[in-house]
């Protein structure tokens, strides 16, 4: 049985290469590859959710909802 991997999905067609998502990534999972942001170190991604709202053009999608219990 394969483990499901939760990673941000970056739309290459929409990414402007501003680097805002890379700057807010606390684990260094995101990096710039030329003019585009990429998930360069998937094993470091802790799915914190900071990258999605940091993207000014909405090029990052977190396909799973993060739910916090109080």
Secondary structure, DSSP 8 states (H G I E B T S, - for coil): --------EE-TTT-----HHHHH-SSS-EEEETTEEEE--GGG----SHHHHH-TT--EE--S------
